[in-house]
Amino acid sequence: MSETEGGVWAGIKETVKTVVYALLIAGAFRTILFQPFWIPSGSMKDTLLIGDFLFVNKMAYGYSYASCPSIRIPAIGVDIGADDFCGIFKGAKTRLFGSDPQRGDVVVFRHPVTGEDFIKRLIGLPGDRIQVKEGLLYINDVPVTVEPAGTFEEIFGPQGPQGLRPRCMTGTGQNVGDPCDKERFIETLPNGVKHDILNVAMEPQDNTGVYTVPEGNFFFMGDNRDNSTDSRFPQTQGGVGFVPLENIVGRADRIMFSSAGRSMLAFWTWRSDRYFKAIE
């Protein structure tokens, strides 16, 4: 081998080593510290909008099997879940360096059946009695405080890469480009956490039975109450049901940036008012 060829191969080896090290560092960063998350649906409006990009704080609650990364690329048939990487740890009763999630936190968790990542607000703690009556949330038989906060307005039409269309109050959102309105309220949870919720109409999920949260589990709801598949719906009906502690990935604290277009790479569609916005 000539000196020139040897230099070329040495350069290739160094490049490969650099790429491998970079991937290992990125994997460790994602597994141990933060996980990127792009909001795909409108279930958490107006707290989170379709196209918001954030990092999930995995240190907030410690680590379980769900802290391991998942890789899903449907276009090429890749579907590797946290179970595939860290299934040996599934079923553990405790979390490494664990701390308890707090009511009102916005949490990313693995769906107990499908393993998909969901993001919702933590409403019910272990032992709580949760019910919704005429659209009003009751926690341990006590109604939460709700104050009117005007109207949430958006434009009716396809949103995000999935082209989802928002639900609107009667009389709005008839055609693409029309205003799409929802009633907005400020809900105050028993621990004092205040956050926005949206209402479209009286729906079946606005009147529920009583859910008693089992030990070691949590109850989640979306802030866009009439457009959220959450713990009000049992897993047998495609819902979330109760979520075990070990399925929690981490807490969402801050939006990094937000894209109103079909791709987060379309920087000209980024929403300038959502850079580094705290999640409340």
C-alpha positions in Angstrom: 0.0 0.0 0.0 1.4 3.4 -0.9 1.8 6.2 1.5 -1.0 8.1 -0.1 -3.4 5.1 0.2 -2.4 4.6 3.8 -3.2 8.2 4.5 -6.6 7.9 2.8 -7.5 4.8 4.9 -6.3 6.5 8.1 -8.6 9.4 7.3 -11.6 7.2 6.7 -10.9 5.3 9.9 -10.8 8.6 11.9 -14.0 9.8 10.2 -15.8 6.5 11.1 -14.5 6.8 14.7 -15.7 10.4 15.0 -19.2 9.4 13.7 -19.4 6.4 16.1 -18.3 8.6 19.1 -20.9 11.2 18.1 -23.6 8.7 17.9 -22.7 7.2 21.3 -22.6 10.6 22.9 -26.0 11.5 21.3 -27.4 8.2 22.4 -26.2 8.7 26.0 -27.6 12.3 26.0 -31.0 11.1 24.8 -31.1 8.1 27.2 -29.8 9.9 30.3 -30.6 13.6 30.1 -33.1 14.8 27.5 -35.3 13.3 24.8 -36.5 15.4 21.8 -40.2 15.5 21.3 -42.3 17.1 18.5 -45.9 17.7 19.2 -47.9 15.8 16.6 -51.5 16.5 17.6 -53.7 19.2 19.2 -54.7 17.3 22.4 -52.7 19.8 24.6 -53.8 23.1 23.0 -53.3 25.8 23.8 -50.5 24.9 26.2 -48.8 23.0 23.3 -49.5 23.5 19.6 -49.0 21.1 16.8 -45.4 21.7 15.7 -43.9 22.6 19.0 -40.5 21.1 19.5 -39.2 20.5 23.0 -36.8 18.4 25.1 -38.2 16.1 27.8 -36.3 16.3 31.1 -35.6 12.6 32.0 -33.8 13.6 35.2 -37.0 15.0 36.7 -38.4 11.6 37.8 -35.4 9.3 37.6 -35.1 6.3 35.3 -37.0 3.2 34.3 -37.1 1.0 31.3 -39.1 3.7 29.5 -36.1 6.0 29.8 -34.4 4.0 27.0 -34.9 5.5 23.5 -37.2 4.2 20.9 -36.7 4.5 17.2 -39.7 4.5 14.9 -39.3 5.3 11.2 -42.5 3.9 9.6 -41.4 4.9 6.1 -38.7 2.2 6.2 -40.3 -0.2 8.6 -38.1 0.5 11.6 -40.0 0.1 14.9 -37.6 -0.4 17.9 -39.2 0.3 21.3 -37.9 1.0 24.7 -38.8 -2.7 25.5 -36.3 -3.9 22.9 -33.5 -1.9 24.4 -34.3 -2.2 28.1 -37.1 -4.8 28.4 -35.1 -6.6 31.1 -35.9 -3.8 33.5 -39.6 -3.7 32.8 -41.7 -4.5 35.8 -39.4 -2.9 38.3 -41.3 -1.3 41.2 -38.9 1.6 41.7 -37.1 4.1 39.5 -33.4 4.8 39.7 -32.8 8.2 41.3 -36.6 8.4 41.3 -38.8 11.3 42.5 -42.6 11.5 42.3 -44.4 13.4 39.5 -46.5 16.3 40.7 -50.1 17.0 39.9 -50.2 19.5 37.0 -46.9 18.5 35.4 -46.9 18.1 31.6 -45.5 14.6 31.2 -44.3 12.3 28.4 -45.0 8.6 29.0 -45.1 5.4 27.1 -48.6 4.1 26.3 -49.1 1.0 28.5 -50.2 -1.1 25.5 -48.7 0.3 22.3 -45.5 1.7 23.7 -46.0 5.0 21.8 -45.0 8.3 23.4 -47.8 10.4 24.6 -47.8 13.8 26.3 -50.6 14.9 28.7 -51.1 16.7 31.9 -50.9 14.7 35.2 -54.3 15.1 36.9 -54.7 12.1 39.2 -52.2 10.7 41.7 -52.3 7.1 43.2 -55.5 6.7 45.4 -57.3 9.8 43.9 -60.9 9.7 42.8 -61.3 11.4 39.4 -64.6 12.3 37.7 -65.8 14.8 35.1 -69.4 16.1 35.5 -70.9 18.4 32.9 -67.3 19.3 31.7 -66.1 20.1 35.2 -63.2 18.1 36.8 -63.7 16.7 40.3 -60.7 15.4 42.3 -61.6 13.4 45.4 -65.2 14.6 45.1 -64.2 18.3 45.1 -64.7 20.4 41.9 -61.6 22.3 40.7 -61.9 26.1 40.2 -62.5 27.2 36.6 -62.4 30.8 35.4 -63.4 32.1 31.9 -60.4 33.2 29.9 -61.8 34.4 26.6 -61.6 32.5 23.3 -58.8 30.5 21.7 -58.7 31.4 18.0 -57.0 29.6 15.2 -57.5 29.1 11.4 -59.4 26.0 10.2 -57.4 23.9 7.9 -54.8 21.1 7.8 -52.1 21.4 10.5 -48.8 19.7 10.9 -47.3 16.8 8.9 -50.4 14.7 9.4 -52.7 17.4 8.0 -55.0 17.2 11.1 -57.9 19.7 11.2 -58.9 21.3 14.5 -62.3 20.9 16.1 -64.2 24.2 16.4 -67.2 25.5 18.2 -70.5 25.5 16.4 -70.7 28.3 13.8 -67.0 28.5 13.2 -64.6 26.5 11.1 -67.0 25.7 8.3 -64.4 26.0 5.5 -60.6 26.1 5.1 -59.4 29.5 6.1 -62.3 30.3 8.4 -61.8 31.2 12.0 -61.9 28.2 14.4 -62.9 29.2 17.9 -62.9 27.3 21.3 -63.9 28.5 24.7 -60.8 29.0 27.0 -60.8 28.6 30.8 -58.1 28.8 33.5 -58.3 25.6 35.6 -56.7 25.6 39.1 -55.8 22.2 40.5 -55.8 21.4 44.3 -52.0 22.1 44.6 -52.4 25.6 43.1 -51.2 24.8 39.5 -53.1 27.0 37.0 -53.3 26.1 33.3 -55.5 26.7 30.3 -58.1 24.3 29.1 -60.3 24.4 26.0 -63.9 23.5 25.4 -65.7 22.9 22.1 -69.0 21.4 23.1 -70.7 19.0 25.6 -69.2 15.6 24.7 -69.7 12.1 26.2 -66.3 12.4 27.9 -67.6 15.5 29.7 -69.7 13.2 32.0 -67.8 10.1 33.3 -67.9 7.6 36.1 -65.5 7.8 39.0 -62.0 6.6 38.3 -60.0 5.5 41.3 -56.3 5.6 40.5 -54.6 2.4 41.5 -51.4 2.4 43.6 -48.3 3.0 41.4 -50.4 4.5 38.6 -51.4 8.0 37.4 -54.3 9.6 35.5 -53.6 11.9 32.6 -55.8 14.4 30.6 -55.2 16.7 27.7 -55.8 20.4 28.1 -57.9 20.4 24.9 -60.5 18.4 26.7 -62.8 17.6 23.8 -60.0 16.5 21.5 -57.9 14.3 23.7 -57.6 10.5 23.9 -56.4 10.2 27.5 -57.1 8.3 30.8 -60.8 8.9 30.5 -60.8 6.3 27.8 -60.0 2.7 28.7 -57.2 0.9 26.8 -59.7 -1.6 25.4 -61.2 1.4 23.5 -58.0 2.7 22.2 -57.5 5.1 25.2 -54.7 5.5 27.7 -56.3 4.3 30.9 -54.2 4.3 34.0 -50.4 4.8 33.4 -47.9 2.9 35.6 -45.0 4.9 37.2 -42.5 2.9 35.2 -44.0 4.1 31.9 -43.2 7.7 32.6 -40.4 9.1 30.5 -40.0 12.6 31.8 -41.3 16.2 32.3 -41.8 18.8 29.5 -40.5 22.1 30.8 -39.8 24.4 27.9 -40.6 24.7 24.2 -37.4 25.3 22.1 -39.1 26.4 18.9 -42.3 25.8 17.1 -43.2 25.3 13.4 -46.6 26.1 11.9 -45.7 24.2 8.7 -45.6 20.6 7.6 -42.0 20.1 8.7 -39.9 21.4 11.6 -37.1 22.1 9.0 -39.3 24.7 7.4 -37.8 27.5 9.4 -39.8 30.2 7.6 -42.9 28.8 9.3 -41.4 28.9 12.9 -43.6 30.8 15.4 -41.4 33.6 16.8 -43.5 34.0 20.0 -42.7 30.4 21.1 -38.9 30.4 21.3 -37.8 29.0 24.7 -41.3 29.4 26.0 -41.9 27.9 29.5 -44.6 25.2 29.7 -47.2 25.9 32.4 
